Every structure is written in C-alpha cells, then in structure tokens.
Amino acid sequence: DQQVKQNSPSLSVQEGRISILNCDYTNSMFDYFLWYKKYPAEGPTFLISISSIKDKNEDGRFTVFLNKSAKHLSLHIVPSQPGDSAVYFCAASAGNAGNMLTFGGGTRLMVKP
Amino acid sequence: ETGVTQTPRHLVMGMTNKKSLKCEQHLGHNAMYWYKQSAKKPLELMFVYNFKEQTENNSVPSRFSPECPNSSHLFLHLHTLQPEDSALYLCASSPPVGQRLVNTEAFFGQGTRLTVV
C-alpha cells in the first residue's frame, strides 16, 4: 500500500498562473517532507522541504504547505514558468529513519507559454 | 549537475549476463542509496548504506547485489535478471549529520536506464 500518494498524474497550467501540486500521506510517523523535480533523462533534484513542526515553507517562487491533521501537503509555484515543466515528486521520511525517503508516484506539470 | 555520477547511463543486458552499475559522489556524504523507478511506479528504495555499512535492504531479490567499498563509491551488481527488472536505477547520497542520520535531502545521480532482454 502506497504511503505517499500523488493523485494527479498530470497538471497543465498557463504561464504566469499558479501551479498547485498535491500530495497525501498515510504514515503518521512521517515528520519531514520534500519535493523533488525531475526532467527527462535526469535524476530528481531537490526543490524544497518542510519539517512537521512548520505548516509553511517558502523559497522564492516555491511554497510548500503542510496540513498535518489532513496528512496533506501541497507545492505552490507562482508564477509558473515554462521551465517549470517537469515531473514533481513528493517524498516523506520519519525521524527514526530520516534518511530513507518514501516517494509518491509523481505529477507531470506542463506550463504552457 | 548534482555531484553524484552514475555509469553507464544506458545498459541493455541479457538474462544470463552479469553487469554492474557504478555510482560515485565527491560531496563528502556518508550515506548512499539505490532506488528503482519502474514505469508508472513511485521510486522504490532498494538499499541504504550508512558509513559504508548496509543498513537497509528492502526485500530486494538476491539477483541484485550492492557493494560499497568506501563512502564515495557504490555499486549494484546484477546477475540473471528478468525482463521485469527493466527500470531506471537511481543512486543517491546524503550529507552526514554526525553519527545520527536525521532528516536531510538526498542528492540523486542521473540514473542508469536498464533494459533486460
């Protein structure tokens, strides 16, 4: 059973608008969450993370929101740019195994010019 | 460029072949990992090495054999694979945080696209 789920396999957004990517998890032991971005023929690259002691973390155009009660996190990209087109993976880890990441299935984001 | 290099980038092998995947990092990290990404599936953690010691083996079949000779190099030895083992194999490493590994992001290589025929 998948402990981290990204229910939207794809998302299409107009350039300049907001992209919202969602992720749900089931394991209440997860306390650290990450977003990775992956271009074709490349490995995933780290984008942004959030600890469970926070509910928001912002880095430039990227903001991650965490709702612990709903076991839900989201990544907001604003404004979206064509170069943001990639597959985005949500990942989570638990404090007692902090270096072992459980990944979601990914969401393909397409930003149209 | 993440500082984690994997070779080869592509590999086609027969079911009776023996091959090895190589991963190298010079980021000063002490934890290294093998992940597998099959089509339409999430990345799956296969093996974890902390300070050259294997600490996790996620029920991976014995036809996959990892080796970590030092903290900068990681290998995945492959033998008698099946076509369903065809996937993208990703190596990753993460920074040391003293002797206790806490929450930290992993840095991934570009992966080896493996096809078993």
Interface residues (C-beta under 8 A of the other chain):
Chain A: Q2 V4 D31 Y32 L34 Y36 A41 E42 G43 P44 T45 F46 S49 S51 F89 A91 S93 G95 G98 N99 M100 L101 T102 F103 G104 G105 G106
Chain B: T2 V4 Q6 A31 Y33 Y35 K40 K41 P42 L43 E44 L45 V48 N50 E56 L90 A92 S94 L101 V102 N103 T104 E105 A106 F107 F108 G109 Q110 G111
